[in-house]
Amino acid sequence: MDHAQRERSMRAHWKDNKTFQRSIENREGQQTYVFYEGPPTANGMPHAGHALGRTIKDFVARYKTMSGYQVLRKAGWDTHGLPVELEVEKQLNIRGKDDIEKFGVEKFIEKCKESVFVYENEWKEFTDKLGYWVDMENPYKTLNNPYIESVWNILATIHDEDLLYKGHRVVPYCPNCETSLSSHEVAQGYKDVTDLSVTAKFRVSDKENEFILGWTTTPWTLPGNVALAVNPEMTYVKAKQGEEIYVVAKSLVNSVLGEAYEVVEELAGEDLIGINYEAPFDFISLDNGHYVIGADFVTDTSGTGIVHLNPAHGEDDYNAIQAKGMDFVNVVDSKGRYKDEIAPLVGQFVKDSDVDIIKMLAKDGTLYEKQKYEHSYPHCWRCDTPLLYYAMEGWFIKTTAVKEKMQENNQSVEWFPNHMRDGRFGNFLDNMVDWNIGRNRYWGTPLNVWVCDDCGKQKSPHSIQELRTFADSDVPEDIELHKPYVDKITFDCECGGKMHRTKEVIDVWFDSGSMPFAQYHHPFENDELFNKQFPADVVIEGVDQTRGWFYSLLAVSTLFTGKTPYKRVLSLGHILDEHGQKMSKSKGNALNPVELIEEFGADALRWALLADSSPWNNKRFSKKTVSQAKSKVIDTILNVFSFYSMYADIDKFTVEEHASDAKTTMDHWILSRLNSVIKEVTTSLDQYDITKGARSIALFVDELSNWYVRRSRQRFWSSGMNEDKKAAFTTLHEVLTKLTQLMAPYTPFVADDIYTNLQGDSVHVSDFPKVDEDAIDEKLEADMQGVLEVIEGARSLRNEVNIKTKQPLAELVVVPNDAQLQSGLQAYTSIIEEEINVKQVSFKKDTADFLDTEMKLNFPVAGPKLGKQVGQAKGKVENFTEQEKEAFLVDGTITVELQDGSKATLEKEDIIVEKKGQKGYQLFEGNRFVLLLDTNLTEKLKEEGFVREFIRAVQTYRKELDLPVEQRVDVYVNSNENAERILSEFDSLIHEGLIVNSIQFLEKENMKQVTVNDTEMGLSIV
């Protein structure tokens, strides 16, 4: 069965047996572990980042369930907002608010509802194939009335507490979407761009050649100039350059004017306040404007120390102009284009107009200097348009009033990685502003505030029932809480006027931030369930949600309840391609998670995502990563189970009937390792170190397959059901059972397939394995680790000299660092001999009889120290006596006398020491021992190597013939006399390595021709 068949079969099995539901129901009455699902939007396809997020969520929920908790997992859909509107606009081939109004708001809303779930089936299929268990049959949906009603209740509560207000402020604004953004939305869309800054000449009134040099990084705002600002505390100068006099900050005069100028007057910033000037452009006329004001936000860190102010497009500008009672002007429309007043540029998008503005300044003689500069500029996170800062009326939540409480709540949260709490997230809280909650759009939760046309009084209904109570006419039973339906409802005001709903919908982040309450229609029903499910034990999303969902959850909960909505946050890094570039469809480097699942399996994809690197780090990812996870882990554990299953079937082994305690040292070792790994993994996972846990498991899977099973094969192959074989089966059964439980949260399909075969029920309704401390033998593990290190080192020596493992060698010399290590290794001499295929393992105290030590001068280091003496020193070092070499190795320094009688002291870094084995011995230096492998081949050793290669050739041919592994066969060989002689002499070795009745030297028809160590022979197996 391939991975696709196995995973398809397991999904069907889970569905038929309601395994997900059972895993929750069988924890009824146990402690709850609360999980929140951050809602994705279903009008876009899932990508690799979603695969990581959903894998981590599923992992944590499965692990906590197996650890004894009840973990409810309610899915959710984020259904409102501009992404939906923009998608519908594309479908309808319309653009912008004007076209939407012409099309009809009600028809447009209906199209939005249709569009929301266009990819719902793809999301469900992706979720199912990935093995993410979440209740998608009963999800919360932000567009449903019960959800919106809960959101309204929160907003009305905030309004009751005077924390929801209407104000006129400069806010980030997207001219393409024609709506404002909140600060946390802005934080998600910064890009590095190159723009132009301008130093413009503002002529002092009644002065022919005197100019104030005003600086701006937004030349497009100059046509709306109202004032210039100086810092009253700074010192300024009038400096003559050519025939003109310029006013500039004293500390910046050199950087602005260069060196060719003459200071004619020094004056305080205070002295400049009130000076009238002529703006560079005369498109607008002001009753109160075009003079210098004082402002403490002006600095001398850049520019000229004098700032151009346009109140429509800068918060500091707006506040300063308002404070002085100066005129407010705005020459830019809601689409970010110049209005009629700016005749030469009317209808032009302002962010595209900087060059034209500069040309106009130059033509009029009011351009002093322009410069390119690189900076990070905010773009719309939805449509990628550069944002403008735009003075407009809007609705705000006074989050600054609960800032300290939000900071306090954040301090109680455990963040992964932990630096996020006081770093990225903490810094954002430190600098937060009031939440710009209103959006001048259509498809969203309507802001539930009704305002009187006459007196301005406001009412905010908490519920549909309260809406009916306030309404001046009947509210339909099936009222839908969306535009334009709620906009038709009016209230009677106490003053006699009419109250209409304000036109805005709310920021979609408030929708998703309300989910702890709205998912259960709190407080209108499900009180017990809500109290059981608040706050969350964990929320898990990408790092970009630091200023998205993580923030909105905390803000909404703090505003509504004063409490933190989550106990811990797992903030995941981005998925990058193998070159470290962000994945995107436009770059052609995006990986489709469903395609990866179909090619390699969900288990392999999940393992690759969880084991490759910590989830909080940005992750380089490729098909190769998934392929390696499949081959190294998934295929390996399947091979071990196949080995067990095949021989258990042959011998009709069952634990109930044949369990045995007659365990060998290898059995005790693998069980000790198993329990050590259970301990390591449990500790790691309780600390949310998922990657560390995966690496412990991966090492154990390799040890199980490539050491325990390989070393134990003969026990499973032996005839009959003896106690040793029973113990081997019993041990491997226990190891596979607990290993699949360990792996279940990581690789739910293969783990359940194996476990169900072993135990008859799903691994996902079992408990996570508990460590058996009595089974852990630390000395045994340490000794075996030493054995494995020796074997690995010796194999590397074989590779260096290109001698295959099947070729026997005479001796391996082991020189341990300490006596304890030697005693541990000596107990396993026979294993080392067999694994390395050497006739003898010898333990020595030192390497003196086996090594040659060569020394030579390290020229790059010693050369500069020795100068002209370097040549003499070189000769001395190369001719060191054995006593001098030994003294240098012991002391780390040596003084040599040169030919001219002078002396030079050489230290460790001055001399390169090379050790080489002598007499055919190959050297390996490990951290805890030195190995010397005798690579001399006698004729007898060569003959045995030939026989072992012959055994391999026969085994390969058996596989080609697809013979049962237990079937004994007759082998016929046709070769030269020498080959037959050798095979005859090693008959006992052949019978040890093959399940055969006899080896006969006869020519048969249709023999398979093989080459064994350059010898041609024919093979026939009967």
Secondary structure, DSSP 8 states (H G I E B T S, - for coil): --HHHHHHHHHHHHHHHTHHHHHHHTTTTS-B--EE-----TTS---HHHHHHHHHHHHHHHHHHHTT-B---EEEE---SHHHHHHHHHHHT--HHHHHHHH-HHHHHHHHHHHHTTTHHHHHHHHHHHT---EEEEEEETTSHHHHHHHHHHHHHHHHTT-EEEEEEEEEEETTTTEE--HHHHTT-EEEEEEEEEEEEEEETT-SSEEEEEEES-GGGGGG--EEEE-TTSEEEEEEETTEEEEEEGGGHHHHHTTS-EEEEEEEHHHHTT-BEE-S--S---SS-SBEEE-TT--SSSTTSEEEE-TTS-HHHHHHHHHHT------B-TTSBB-TTSGGGTT-BGGG-HHHHHHHHHHHT-EEEEEEEEEEEEB-TTT--B-EEEEEEEEEE-GGGGHHHHHHHHHTSEEESTHHHHTHHHHHHHT---EE-EESSSSS-B---EEETTT--EE--SSHHHHHHHBSS---TT--SSTTTGGG--EE-TTS-EEEE-S-EE-HHHHHHTHHHHTTTTTTS-HHHHHHT-SBSEEEEEGGGGGTHHHHHHHHHHHHTSS-SBSEEEEE--EE-TTS-B--TTTT----HHHHHHHH-HHHHHHHHHHSS-TTS-EE--HHHHHHHIIIIIHHHHHHHHHHHHHHHHHT--HHHH------HHHHHHHHHHHHHHHHHHHHHHTT-HHHHHHHHHHHHHHIIIIIIHHHHHHHHSSS--HHHHHHHHHHHHHHHHHHHHHTTT-HHHHHHHHHHHHSS-GGGS------GGG--HHHHHHHHHHHHHHHHHHHHHHHHT--TTS-EEEEEEEESSHHHHHHHHTTHHHHHHHHTEEEEEE-S-STTTEEEEEEE-HHHHHHHHGGGHHHHHHHHHT--HHHHHHHHHHSEEEEE-TTS-EEEEEGGGEEEEEEE-TTEEEEE-SSEEEEEE----HHHHHHHHHHHHHHHHHHHHHHTT--TT--EEEEEE--HHHHHHHHHTHHHHHHHS-EEEEE----TT-EEEEETTEEEEEEE-
